[in-house]
Each structure stands twice: as structure tokens, then as C-alpha cells.
Amino acid sequence: MSKLEQKTQDGQLIWRNNSVLVQLLGVSPVLGVSTQLAYGIGLGIVTFVVLVASCLSTSLFRKTISKRWRLLWFMLILASYTTLAETLMQLFYFPLHLRLGIYVPLICCNVSILIRMETKAYHSNWKTTFADAIKAGVGLFIAITLFSGLREFLVTGKLLANWKLLLPSASNLTNDFIILTDSPIFSFAGNQAGAFFLLGLLLALINFLRSFFKSNEKKQKNEIVPAKRARVTGRLTKG
């Protein structure tokens, strides 16, 4: 088993083994739609639903899926749910679908979902797979929304601009938003190069926090516990 497969077997997918912030899988849609928090929420929800449905279907039909052709079946299952999700978005969330663009159909090529299908769903029952898919989906959602919210705030000084796009049949943009500051903080983050730079800073911060907390845990484990003096009672007898 490769190191990547060993990491993907880790159950703590929400934070310690996040597919985007730790494994750096599926970074392209995170960078592509992270200009506004509303876009990140929309893509995060769609990705979450497709991931859970694909992994659950793989687990339910794992005994009938040929091991030799399993990757083909994985792509077929993932593409089917992606097409269904895109169709529903076009029917009920068409303005949001227009803004997300190519990144909705590209969910079928998300390598983090394929890895969950291969390493977990294909070898586990539906209950274990469902719990694992929920954790992986929540981790993806947190990564997308966290980065998109941070980027929107740094570029515009606002949050949740165009939030009405998240409502069904939204046809018009809105000027309602949460103003956190009157002036942009880091306008360069609006460019693709700035998005890469900001993601690198975010990953560096996360790695620093992880190492900091790990060092504290090791210090607590390695603390010397003073030995207690045992009290012996009774008499010694000759054998």
C-alpha cells in the first residue's frame, strides 16, 4: 500500500487528514470558485452530495463490480451522479450554475472522491462507507468555504455577496452582504497567482498549528511521573 493510500485510510478526514488542506487533492475547483463565499458554499454542497451518493452506491454494489474493471465503474457511477446534480442545478439554481461554470461537471474528475471510492467504499459495508463519506464530504466543504470566505474578505472586505444565488430560482443579484471592512486588505488575492499565494499561506498556518499542538501532546505524554513509594506490610517468614 502506498503512502497516499495509507493516509486516505485515516478516519480523521475533517481536519487532520483533509483531502484539500492536507493531501492537496482537488485543489483546482477550490482555487477556481473561491472568489466569493456563496460560490464556495454552492460547490461545496454539490460536491458533498455527489461524494456521499457515489461512495454509497459503490459500497452497495461492490460485490457485483468486477475488480478488473472497477475504475471504469467508479467513473461511471461518479459521472452519473455529477450529471444528475448538474441537471438539477440548471433547473433550480441556474444563475449559480452559470457562475460555477465548468467546475460542476468536473466533479466527476475529482481525484479525492475516486480515492475514497477505491480505498474505502469498495472494501467496506454501507454503514462504514456512509460515515467515511460524510467525514470526507464535510472536510471538502470546510476547505472550500473557508478558503472562499477568506479570499472574498481579503479582496472586497465583505462576506456573502450574492447570497441569494443559494436560493432556488434566484434570477437577480443582490447588494445585501456583510460588511467587515470598508477597504480591501489584500486585493492581489483576487488574481489566480494571488490565490495560489494565499493558499500557500493558509497551508503554512495549518501545518504550524498542527506541529504546535503535536509538540504539546508529546510534552504531556513524556512528562515524568514521580514514583510512589509502595508500603509493604506483613512479616517475613522462613521458607
Secondary structure, DSSP 8 states (H G I E B T S, - for coil): --HHHHHHT-S-TTTTT-TTTTS--SHHHHHHSTTSHHHHHHHHHHHHHHHHHHHHHHHHTTTTS-STTHHHHHHHHHHHHHHHHHHHHHHH-HHHHHHHGGGTGGGGG-HHHHHHHHHTGGGS-HHHHHHHHHHHHHHHHHHHHHHHHHHHHHHHSEE-TTGGGGSTT--S-----EES-SS-S-GGGGSHHHHHHHHHHHHHHHHHHHHHHHHHHHHHHT-----------S-----
